[in-house]
Amino acid sequence: MLRFRVKELMAEKEFQENRRITLVEVAESCGINRMTLSKIAGQKGYSTVTDNIDKLCAYFGCEVGELLVYVPTDEDHKN
């Protein structure tokens, strides 16, 4: 399963910029619907389009591997 690290990247950006960053701000800056971003950030195994991944990488100034991490699941071990 792929897991998005949006909350972790938000925390890093908050620390670097010494200010609070909200999901609403990220959504508006990226042009992503707030509910979509909320699901990306909090819903386990959420699937989204590559355009959203591209927008988030641009916003956080990161590579895809910094935004997404692979987390093995029980299903992965059965194959």
BELZI-V185829 format. One record per residue. N is the residue number from 0. PHI is phi in radians with two decimals (* if undefined). OMEGA is omega in whole degrees, 0 to 359 (NA if undefined). NEAR is the number of other ideal C-beta (glycine too) atoms within 12 Angstrom. Layout:
# BELZI-V185829
n:N phi:PHI omega:OMEGA near:NEAR
n:N phi:PHI omega:OMEGA near:NEAR
This chain:
# BELZI-V185829
n:0 phi:* omega:175 near:18
n:1 phi:-1.66 omega:179 near:22
n:2 phi:-2.14 omega:178 near:22
n:3 phi:-1.44 omega:179 near:37
n:4 phi:-1.81 omega:183 near:28
n:5 phi:-1.04 omega:183 near:39
n:6 phi:-1.12 omega:178 near:23
n:7 phi:-1.14 omega:179 near:19
n:8 phi:-1.18 omega:175 near:29
n:9 phi:-1.10 omega:180 near:33
n:10 phi:-1.10 omega:178 near:18
n:11 phi:-1.11 omega:180 near:18
n:12 phi:-1.15 omega:176 near:26
n:13 phi:-1.04 omega:181 near:18
n:14 phi:-1.13 omega:181 near:13
n:15 phi:-1.10 omega:184 near:13
n:16 phi:-1.67 omega:178 near:14
n:17 phi:0.93 omega:178 near:8
n:18 phi:-2.74 omega:180 near:12
n:19 phi:-1.42 omega:177 near:14
n:20 phi:-2.14 omega:181 near:26
n:21 phi:-1.86 omega:175 near:19
n:22 phi:-1.06 omega:179 near:27
n:23 phi:-1.07 omega:179 near:18
n:24 phi:-1.08 omega:180 near:19
n:25 phi:-1.08 omega:181 near:34
n:26 phi:-1.03 omega:181 near:26
n:27 phi:-1.15 omega:180 near:16
n:28 phi:-1.16 omega:182 near:20
n:29 phi:-1.58 omega:185 near:31
n:30 phi:1.31 omega:178 near:17
n:31 phi:-1.92 omega:177 near:30
n:32 phi:-0.97 omega:183 near:19
n:33 phi:-1.02 omega:180 near:19
n:34 phi:-1.17 omega:177 near:16
n:35 phi:-1.09 omega:179 near:27
n:36 phi:-1.12 omega:178 near:32
n:37 phi:-1.05 omega:178 near:21
n:38 phi:-1.20 omega:177 near:21
n:39 phi:-1.03 omega:184 near:35
n:40 phi:-1.29 omega:189 near:32
n:41 phi:-2.14 omega:184 near:18
n:42 phi:-1.62 omega:182 near:18
n:43 phi:-1.07 omega:177 near:14
n:44 phi:1.28 omega:181 near:17
n:45 phi:-1.13 omega:179 near:22
n:46 phi:-1.89 omega:180 near:17
n:47 phi:-2.40 omega:180 near:27
n:48 phi:-1.38 omega:182 near:14
n:49 phi:-1.13 omega:178 near:13
n:50 phi:-1.06 omega:178 near:14
n:51 phi:-1.17 omega:178 near:29
n:52 phi:-1.10 omega:179 near:30
n:53 phi:-1.05 omega:180 near:19
n:54 phi:-1.11 omega:180 near:26
n:55 phi:-1.19 omega:177 near:37
n:56 phi:-1.08 omega:178 near:23
n:57 phi:-1.12 omega:181 near:19
n:58 phi:-1.11 omega:183 near:26
n:59 phi:-1.49 omega:182 near:31
n:60 phi:1.12 omega:185 near:14
n:61 phi:-2.28 omega:174 near:24
n:62 phi:-1.55 omega:180 near:16
n:63 phi:-0.99 omega:181 near:19
n:64 phi:-1.14 omega:176 near:12
n:65 phi:-1.54 omega:180 near:19
n:66 phi:-1.53 omega:183 near:33
n:67 phi:-2.07 omega:173 near:28
n:68 phi:-2.27 omega:178 near:18
n:69 phi:-1.53 omega:178 near:14
n:70 phi:-2.11 omega:180 near:15
n:71 phi:-1.10 omega:177 near:13
n:72 phi:-2.09 omega:177 near:14
n:73 phi:-1.03 omega:179 near:9
n:74 phi:-1.08 omega:180 near:10
n:75 phi:-1.14 omega:182 near:11
n:76 phi:-1.34 omega:180 near:8
n:77 phi:-1.36 omega:183 near:7
n:78 phi:-1.48 omega:NA near:7
